Amino acid sequence: MERMFANTFKYFRNKAGLTQALVAKKAGLDQSEISKLEDGFHWPSFKTVIKMCNAIGVSSPEYN
């Protein structure tokens, strides 16, 4: 599951023309966290997923 998320996120990040560093800055995260997520070594929290989606311009799931 981690690999599927990692591959999908990386695809959309690249499609948006953004570097890991820029996504991290826009999401308020460390670049190393983005790297670990894309390598499949870290599973993000739901709040982190929302931040990452917003940073790359992809609709995020609803959160109440």
Helices and strands as residue ranges (DSSP letters): H 2-15, H 20-27, H 31-38, H 46-56
